[in-house]
Amino acid sequence: MATRWWLCVCSLGILLLVPCSLSEKFSLAGSPRPVVGVVGRDVVLPCQLSPLARLPSMVVLWRKIGTVFITVHKYSDESSQDLPGESYQTRTELFLQEFSDGNVSLKLKGLQLADAGTYHCFVRNPEWSQEATIELRVAAVAPVFIDVLGPRGQGIRLACRSAGWFPKPELQWVGKNWQNLTMEIVTSVTQDRENLYSVVSHITVMEGEDNGDISCIVWNGLLEPERQLAIHLSGDIFPQVSPWLAAFWILFTLVLIVAGACACLGYAAKRKASQKTRSEEEALLNLGRSPALVLSVGMCELCNCFVLSGQ
């Protein structure tokens, strides 16, 4: 009787110690740093079981943490279940062949901006459970284009454009001869309905002894690789001024100045002659008015005399 009681106690102790031993023996780890993925590409969210072994009757559950847990993918040995979440159809995959090595990572396909966030990796079996979290950041990159807009003054106007970036990109012009890059640089950034950014920058490059290559570089803070494009500017592309054309304009300007001076002198001489003629006419008029005035007065007196005689 005592032996049976002792066996029951030992069996109960063993059963109680199994979960503890499993908890101490196995661990689950995600990524200590955020995982960065690119829009449209696949990304792997790491989750590793240590030591490298597969637990019996294992359940693997991937969820995204938000206001509520959103199921991304669920696997179960017991129910032979290996299904993506409702919002992730055809976009998730587990590495089933690597479960024996403890790899319970998740592949997320065709990355979208909305996929950014914190993910929860949960692994359990009847005797043990553990969880880990992984932060996913999503970025988008796009090709860079340079357009030659044409002459502007004595320089060439260039435009650099790139559409489809996330997060907000930075743009920089780089040239061999910095003094040839004018300060007339205008850059604008816009965002579309899909939250992707577009950047456009205009610059005027003046002709120098050796312009060489002008590069436009675009990058963002999440991805190390930058996107850039270079264009070679030779002297032939810049506006050329003919020496004969310059001489023509100088001569034309001199002719205009001389013609203007002659016109002013002619106007002044004509005005002076007109004033002299007017003065002479006024003098003659004054000389002719005196005899006429005397005759007029005499006629008036004679008329008065006739009138008085008639009375």
Summary of the structure (lengths in Angstrom):
residues: 311
radius of gyration: 48.8
end to end distance: 189.2
largest distance: 190.8
contacts: 817
relative contact order: 0.10
helix: 35%
strand: 38%
